[in-house]
Amino acid sequence: MSKGFIKSQRILAEQVRGLRESKGLSQELLALEAEVDRTYVSQIERGVCNPSLLVLSKLADTLGVTSAELLQAKEQHRTKNT
């Protein structure tokens, strides 16, 4: 796998976990609200799967961000918004 893909997978995992925790959501509640399987949320947070654009969109909507923001490192997101 390419280094860029692995980095993106790691960023996505960190963003989903961080946003979920900051909103006080369990993996189960996030999955329920986003209409995806809880085990899939776990896999995304561990960086072991490659979610579709539909799943990214559902998670982003539930977490109150854009799909693009899920793929941006926290440093990039802060810099862009300041």
Buried (B, 14 or more C-beta within 10 A) or exposed (E): EEEEEEEBBEBBBBBBBEBBEEEEBEBEBBBBBBEBEBEBBBBBBEBEBEBEEEBBBBBBEBBEBEBEBBBBBEEEBEEEEE
